[in-house]
Amino acid sequence: MADGSGPFDIVVLGGGSGGYACALRAAELGKSVALIEKGKVGGTCLHNGCIPTKALLHAAELADQAREGEAFGVKTRFDGIDVPGVLAYKDKVINGLWKGLTGLIKSKKITVIEGEGRVTGPNQVTVDGQVYEGRNLVLATGSAAKSLPGLDIDGSKVITSDHALVLDRVPTSVVVLGGGVIGVEFASVWRSFGAEVTIVEALPHLLPLEDEANSKLLERAFRRRGIKYELGARFDSVKTTDTGVVVSLENGKTLDAELLLVAVGRGPVSAGLGFETAGVTLDRGYVLVDELCRTGVPGVYAVGDLIPTPQLAHVGFAEGILVAEQIAGLNPVAIDYDGVPRITYSEPEVAAVGISSAQARERGFDVVELTYNLAGNGRSKILQTQGEVKVVAERDGRVLGVHMVGGRVGELIAEAQLIYNWEATPSDVAQLIHPHPTQSEALGEAMLALAGKPLHVHN
Ligand SMILES: Cc1cc2nc3c(=O)[nH]c(=O)nc-3n(C[C@H](O)[C@H](O)[C@H](O)COP(=O)(O)OP(=O)(O)OC[C@H]3O[C@@H](n4cnc5c(N)ncnc54)[C@H](O)[C@@H]3O)c2cc1C
C-alpha cells in the first residue's frame, strides 16, 4: 500500500507537454491524477524549448524589419540588440504562460508533487522517500540535449540550447554543430542579431529530414542572409582558446568562433529512473511502446520525447491525451505520425505535413506534384518574402504531402494538415475559396492547378 496519498487512478512522472496534457485530459474525464515534476510544469517546451526560441525569433524578426524599413519607405534604423531586454521579454512570455498553466492544473484538482521521482514498481513512484501509487503509470520524463563522444559541453564556450537561451550577449561569431531544427533556428536568430554564423551538418543538407527541395531553398535563403554552412562535413574536435573555440572538421577545415553551439539532437531522459523495475523495455534509452503508447506492462504507458516518435510538443500533447482517453475507457485512434505538422521557425520558415514525393514513390504511389512559387502570391510580394508551396498528391487521389518555405508559411500548415488528415483531394480543396490577398492563396492556387484549373500560374 502506498504511504503517500493515493492510490491515484494515474501517476504521471514528468510535467512537460506529454505529461501535463495527459494529466489535464484524465482529470477532465474524472480521473484522480498525481503529476510528479522535479522542475517546473510545462517542461522543455515552455521553459527551454518552443516558447523561448520563438520569442527570440520574434525579436530577430523585429531586428530584420528595423534594418529593412527603407525598402518599404519607412525610416527605421537598427541600433543593436539589448540582450537583457530581449531576455526579459522572453521570460515575461514564459512566466505568463507558466502562471496560466499552473492555475489550469490547480483548477482541475490534479495533485502536483514537486521533486524527482523514481519508479519503484510497476505502479509506484517514489519521491523523497514518499511512495505514490497509481492504478496506471505514465512515464513522461522527456529528453535532454545530446553531445558527441569526446565533445564536452562546458556551458560557456561549448554550449547547448539550454545555455544559448540565457546567454547574456550576442556572440560575434558562432559555429552551430547540427543543421536540424534547433541548429537552424539559433543560426537564424543569431544572424539577425548580428553574429557571424557557420552551421556544420554531417548530412548533405540542412533540415535533412525535410523534402530536399525545401532544404535547398532554405540553404539559398541562408546564403543570401550571410549564414555560412558546411554540408556533408563531420565534426572532428574542438579546442577552447582564450577568446573562443577552434572547431576542426574531418575534412581538414578549421573554424574559429566565439562559441560552439552543439545541436546534434536530444536523447531520452530515462537513465537511473528505475524504469526497468516497472518491467518496460528500453532501446538506447527510449521506452518502447505500441501504437497506443502502451509499454507492454499492463497499466504502464509512455509518451513524448521519451518514446521514439517525433520530438515535438504537439506530439507529446496528442500522446498524453491518447493515453488519458484509453485509461478512461474511451476508444481513441492511433496517431498517424505522417500527419503531424512540422515547422522550423527560422527566417524563412519551413513547414511540412505528410510525406515527400520521394517517400510517396517508395511507398508505391503514382505521384503528381505541383510547386507554386510565392512570387505569384500577392501577400508574399507585399511582405517581400520568397519561397514556394509544393503539394504532393496521388494521381487522381488524395493529397499526400504539403511542403513549404517562405516568411510566415508556418501558419499555413494548419490548413495543410486538415487537407492531409481529412484525406482531401486537390479538387475538394480547389472548390473552397481562399481569402485575397493572403498567403493561404498559394496553397489554394496549388490545389487549383493540380485540379486542372490553374489561375495565377505562369508556365
Ligand atoms: C530549443 C528547443 C526548441 C524546441 N522548439 C519546439 C517547437 O517550436 N515546437 C515543438 O513542437 N517542439 C519544440 N521542441 C521540442 C519540445 O520541447 C519537446 O518535444 C517537448 O517538450 C516534449 O515534451 P515531453 O513532455 O516529452 O518532455 P519535456 O518537455 O522534456 O518534459 C519532461 C518533464 O519531466 C521532468 N522530469 C524528468 N525526469 C523527472 C523525474 N525523474 N522526476 C520528476 N520529473 C522529471 C522534467 O523536469 C520535465 O519538466 C523544442 C525543443 C528544444 C530543446
The ligand as an SDF file (V2000), in Angstrom:
LIG
                    3D

 53 58  0  0  0  0  0  0  0  0999 V2000
   15.4090   24.5400  -28.2160 C   0  0  0  0  0  0  0  0  0  0  0  0
   14.1730   23.7330  -28.4670 C   0  0  0  0  0  0  0  0  0  0  0  0
   13.1680   24.2270  -29.2710 C   0  0  0  0  0  0  0  0  0  0  0  0
   12.0040   23.4930  -29.4890 C   0  0  0  0  0  0  0  0  0  0  0  0
   11.0390   24.0240  -30.2760 N   0  0  0  0  0  0  0  0  0  0  0  0
    9.9120   23.3160  -30.4930 C   0  0  0  0  0  0  0  0  0  0  0  0
    8.8580   23.8680  -31.2620 C   0  0  0  0  0  0  0  0  0  0  0  0
    8.9400   25.0060  -31.7520 O   0  0  0  0  0  0  0  0  0  0  0  0
    7.7330   23.1430  -31.4510 N   0  0  0  0  0  0  0  0  0  0  0  0
    7.6140   21.8890  -30.9310 C   0  0  0  0  0  0  0  0  0  0  0  0
    6.5800   21.2670  -31.1390 O   0  0  0  0  0  0  0  0  0  0  0  0
    8.5890   21.3340  -30.1920 N   0  0  0  0  0  0  0  0  0  0  0  0
    9.7350   22.0270  -29.9530 C   0  0  0  0  0  0  0  0  0  0  0  0
   10.7030   21.4820  -29.1590 N   0  0  0  0  0  0  0  0  0  0  0  0
   10.5240   20.1230  -28.6390 C   0  0  0  0  0  0  0  0  0  0  0  0
    9.6110   20.1110  -27.4150 C   0  0  0  0  0  0  0  0  0  0  0  0
   10.1250   20.9900  -26.4480 O   0  0  0  0  0  0  0  0  0  0  0  0
    9.5320   18.6950  -26.8730 C   0  0  0  0  0  0  0  0  0  0  0  0
    9.1120   17.8310  -27.8990 O   0  0  0  0  0  0  0  0  0  0  0  0
    8.5440   18.5830  -25.7250 C   0  0  0  0  0  0  0  0  0  0  0  0
    8.9180   19.4410  -24.6850 O   0  0  0  0  0  0  0  0  0  0  0  0
    8.5000   17.1350  -25.2150 C   0  0  0  0  0  0  0  0  0  0  0  0
    7.6070   17.0530  -24.1540 O   0  0  0  0  0  0  0  0  0  0  0  0
    7.7930   15.9260  -23.0530 P   0  0  0  0  0  0  0  0  0  0  0  0
    6.6650   16.0960  -22.0960 O   0  0  0  0  0  0  0  0  0  0  0  0
    8.0100   14.6170  -23.6720 O   0  0  0  0  0  0  0  0  0  0  0  0
    9.1730   16.2650  -22.3280 O   0  0  0  0  0  0  0  0  0  0  0  0
    9.6740   17.5370  -21.5470 P   0  0  0  0  0  0  0  0  0  0  0  0
    9.0120   18.7640  -22.0160 O   0  0  0  0  0  0  0  0  0  0  0  0
   11.1560   17.4660  -21.5740 O   0  0  0  0  0  0  0  0  0  0  0  0
    9.1390   17.3010  -20.0670 O   0  0  0  0  0  0  0  0  0  0  0  0
    9.6420   16.3210  -19.2430 C   0  0  0  0  0  0  0  0  0  0  0  0
    9.4830   16.7960  -17.8190 C   0  0  0  0  0  0  0  0  0  0  0  0
    9.7890   15.7310  -16.9450 O   0  0  0  0  0  0  0  0  0  0  0  0
   10.5060   16.2320  -15.8420 C   0  0  0  0  0  0  0  0  0  0  0  0
   11.2670   15.1180  -15.2820 N   0  0  0  0  0  0  0  0  0  0  0  0
   12.2520   14.3950  -15.8870 C   0  0  0  0  0  0  0  0  0  0  0  0
   12.6640   13.4100  -15.0620 N   0  0  0  0  0  0  0  0  0  0  0  0
   11.9430   13.5260  -13.9450 C   0  0  0  0  0  0  0  0  0  0  0  0
   11.9150   12.7990  -12.7090 C   0  0  0  0  0  0  0  0  0  0  0  0
   12.7130   11.7570  -12.5010 N   0  0  0  0  0  0  0  0  0  0  0  0
   11.0450   13.1860  -11.7610 N   0  0  0  0  0  0  0  0  0  0  0  0
   10.2250   14.2520  -11.9540 C   0  0  0  0  0  0  0  0  0  0  0  0
   10.2090   14.9680  -13.0810 N   0  0  0  0  0  0  0  0  0  0  0  0
   11.0550   14.6030  -14.0620 C   0  0  0  0  0  0  0  0  0  0  0  0
   11.3720   17.3430  -16.4210 C   0  0  0  0  0  0  0  0  0  0  0  0
   11.7490   18.2730  -15.4260 O   0  0  0  0  0  0  0  0  0  0  0  0
   10.4240   17.9370  -17.4530 C   0  0  0  0  0  0  0  0  0  0  0  0
    9.6910   19.0140  -16.9480 O   0  0  0  0  0  0  0  0  0  0  0  0
   11.8680   22.2180  -28.9020 C   0  0  0  0  0  0  0  0  0  0  0  0
   12.8700   21.7080  -28.0670 C   0  0  0  0  0  0  0  0  0  0  0  0
   14.0060   22.4660  -27.8450 C   0  0  0  0  0  0  0  0  0  0  0  0
   15.0710   21.9160  -26.9390 C   0  0  0  0  0  0  0  0  0  0  0  0
  1  2  1  0
  2  3  1  0
  2 52  2  0
  3  4  2  0
  4  5  1  0
  4 50  1  0
  5  6  2  0
  6  7  1  0
  6 13  1  0
  7  8  2  0
  7  9  1  0
  9 10  1  0
 10 11  2  0
 10 12  1  0
 12 13  2  0
 13 14  1  0
 14 15  1  0
 14 50  1  0
 15 16  1  0
 16 17  1  0
 16 18  1  0
 18 19  1  0
 18 20  1  0
 20 21  1  0
 20 22  1  0
 22 23  1  0
 23 24  1  0
 24 25  2  0
 24 26  1  0
 24 27  1  0
 27 28  1  0
 28 29  2  0
 28 30  1  0
 28 31  1  0
 31 32  1  0
 32 33  1  0
 33 34  1  0
 33 48  1  0
 34 35  1  0
 35 36  1  0
 35 46  1  0
 36 37  1  0
 36 45  1  0
 37 38  2  0
 38 39  1  0
 39 40  1  0
 39 45  2  0
 40 41  1  0
 40 42  2  0
 42 43  1  0
 43 44  2  0
 44 45  1  0
 46 47  1  0
 46 48  1  0
 48 49  1  0
 50 51  2  0
 51 52  1  0
 52 53  1  0
M  END
$$$$
